[in-house]
Amino acid sequence: MKLSKNLSLSEVIKSNTAERKGIDNSPNETHLNNLKYLAEQVFQPIRDYFEVPIYISSGYRSLSLNEAIGGSPRSFHSHGMALDLDQDGRNKGVSNTEVFYFIKENLPFSELIWEFGDEDKPDWVHVAIAKGRENEKKIKIAEKIDGKTKYKVWDRD
C-alpha cells in the first residue's frame, strides 16, 4: 500500500524490535489516515525537493511497540503522526542538517526535533504533524543529560 508517490506503508511500519519480539505493528484506520496525511504533507515534499530516497529510521509504532522501546506514552509515532529521518551516510549531498532546515523553513509541522548530534548536525530528525496543529511549529533539541533525554526549545536562530 502506498501512502504517497514514494512512500509505502511497509517502510513506515517496519521495526526490527517488533519482528524480534513478535509485536503486531499494524496501524488502524485512524492511524492509516494520519500516516497518509504525514506522507503527503511532509515526507513527499522532502522527497520531491531532494530527489533522492529518504530513509525512515522510525515511523509508526503501535502502543505495544512504543512501550517495548521505551518511547514516550504521548508519542506522535503511536498515532501515525511522526517520522524519524536519517539521511547521513545514505545519499551523497543530502544530510540530516539539510533535511531539518528544509522542513523548518518550508513545511507545515507540529513538532520538529534536532535529535542529539552536535551543533552542526543532528543524529536524526524527528518530525510530526497533527491535523489542525500544523502551524504549532514547536522546534526542540534533544540532548542526553545525566543519562536521560531532555528537550530544550530551539534557540539557534
Phi and psi in degrees as a GROMACS rama.xvg file:
@    title "Ramachandran Plot"
@    xaxis  label "Phi"
@    yaxis  label "Psi"
@TYPE xy
-94.7349  134.03  LYS-2
-92.5094  -29.7978  LEU-3
-153.61  -178.627  SER-4
-51.6859  -40.4115  LYS-5
-119.501  18.8938  ASN-6
-134.51  124.526  LEU-7
-101.65  154.931  SER-8
-59.5298  -39.1783  LEU-9
-59.9713  -33.2338  SER-10
-66.8772  -34.3951  GLU-11
-82.6928  -27.1466  VAL-12
-101.256  -5.08708  ILE-13
-61.658  132.826  LYS-14
-153.602  118.516  SER-15
-62.6484  -37.4784  ASN-16
-63.1346  -44.7576  THR-17
-61.7872  -43.0789  ALA-18
-63.4975  -47.1189  GLU-19
-62.9903  -38.577  ARG-20
-97.4992  1.7608  LYS-21
67.3549  33.4898  GLY-22
-91.9179  130.235  ILE-23
-72.9419  119.505  ASP-24
-113.809  40.1412  ASN-25
-89.4554  129.165  SER-26
-77.7799  151.733  PRO-27
-86.3753  -177.201  ASN-28
-62.2421  -40.106  GLU-29
-63.008  -44.8043  THR-30
-62.7066  -40.2235  HIS-31
-61.275  -43.3372  LEU-32
-61.378  -41.9113  ASN-33
-63.7744  -41.845  ASN-34
-63.6387  -39.3087  LEU-35
-63.5229  -42.8921  LYS-36
-62.7335  -45.2223  TYR-37
-59.8675  -44.1526  LEU-38
-62.8403  -44.2263  ALA-39
-72.485  -40.5595  GLU-40
-85.2432  -28.9911  GLN-41
-121.059  -59.6692  VAL-42
-60.0758  -54.2715  PHE-43
-62.1261  -41.9784  GLN-44
-60.7663  -34.7848  PRO-45
-66.082  -48.0488  ILE-46
-59.9951  -43.7563  ARG-47
-66.3185  -40.2457  ASP-48
-66.1978  -49.0941  TYR-49
-84.0773  -18.4197  PHE-50
56.8626  34.987  GLU-51
-139.77  157.213  VAL-52
-58.2038  142.36  PRO-53
-110.139  124.114  ILE-54
-87.9172  128.531  TYR-55
-102.131  116.262  ILE-56
-87.3996  -24.1888  SER-57
-154.952  132.721  SER-58
-125.436  -120.4  GLY-59
-66.6216  138.49  TYR-60
-132.746  118.471  ARG-61
-60.4297  162.376  SER-62
-57.5331  -39.175  LEU-63
-64.9105  -43.0584  SER-64
-66.671  -43.6417  LEU-65
-58.9224  -42.3498  ASN-66
-65.5797  -40.927  GLU-67
-62.9888  -31.2108  ALA-68
-95.3208  0.0373566  ILE-69
78.3192  26.9489  GLY-70
-73.321  161.36  GLY-71
-62.3167  137.541  SER-72
-60.7663  -20.9703  PRO-73
-100.056  16.5895  ARG-74
-58.5895  133.172  SER-75
-62.7464  -28.2551  PHE-76
-57.6822  -38.0765  HIS-77
-74.1676  -6.37324  SER-78
-110.696  3.28075  HIS-79
74.4487  28.8408  GLY-80
-116.662  6.66504  MET-81
-141.248  151.028  ALA-82
-133.214  145.593  LEU-83
-108.108  124.299  ASP-84
-112.397  137.52  LEU-85
-140.63  97.9687  ASP-86
-93.6079  -21.5789  GLN-87
-57.3167  128.09  ASP-88
79.8413  4.25099  GLY-89
-106.107  -41.6749  ARG-90
-136.722  124.745  ASN-91
-58.1662  135.636  LYS-92
87.3644  -6.6295  GLY-93
-124.982  114.99  VAL-94
-111.012  165.943  SER-95
-57.6951  -38.7737  ASN-96
-61.1536  -45.2921  THR-97
-63.8771  -41.0641  GLU-98
-62.5238  -45.3963  VAL-99
-56.7416  -51.5326  PHE-100
-69.3525  -32.2828  TYR-101
-61.9904  -46.7344  PHE-102
-61.3875  -50.6531  ILE-103
-54.7634  -42.2235  LYS-104
-93.7275  -12.7109  GLU-105
-131.095  -16.519  ASN-106
-120.349  156.915  LEU-107
-75.8071  145.066  PRO-108
-163.008  158.579  PHE-109
-94.7808  -37.3159  SER-110
-148.099  136.837  GLU-111
-135.712  126.58  LEU-112
-126.734  128.309  ILE-113
-81.4306  100.03  TRP-114
-84.29  107.454  GLU-115
54.4439  -137.998  PHE-116
73.4344  -143.453  GLY-117
-138.328  -166.861  ASP-118
-63.7671  -26.2345  GLU-119
-94.7439  -29.5548  ASP-120
-154.666  138.901  LYS-121
-79.8054  156.39  PRO-122
-67.9153  -34.4205  ASP-123
-159.671  172.105  TRP-124
-118.607  126.578  VAL-125
-102.447  130.644  HIS-126
-135.735  138.039  VAL-127
-134.796  146.269  ALA-128
-141.553  129.667  ILE-129
-119.318  132.756  ALA-130
-55.4535  131.997  LYS-131
87.8297  -9.20221  GLY-132
-124.852  22.6207  ARG-133
-62.7125  -26.6227  GLU-134
-103.311  12.0778  ASN-135
-63.2505  -41.5144  GLU-136
46.7793  51.2717  LYS-137
-78.2463  123.908  LYS-138
-118.05  129.937  ILE-139
-134.137  165.377  LYS-140
-121.662  129.311  ILE-141
-96.138  132.885  ALA-142
-137.804  152.029  GLU-143
-93.2552  122.159  LYS-144
-129.974  119.804  ILE-145
53.0404  40.0721  ASP-146
78.2066  2.57631  GLY-147
-118.723  146.708  LYS-148
-77.9447  126.795  THR-149
-123.82  145.153  LYS-150
-114.911  133.158  TYR-151
-123.735  156.39  LYS-152
-67.8021  138.719  VAL-153
-56.6984  128.965  TRP-154
-136.209  25.4367  ASP-155
-99.0576  8.96239  ARG-156
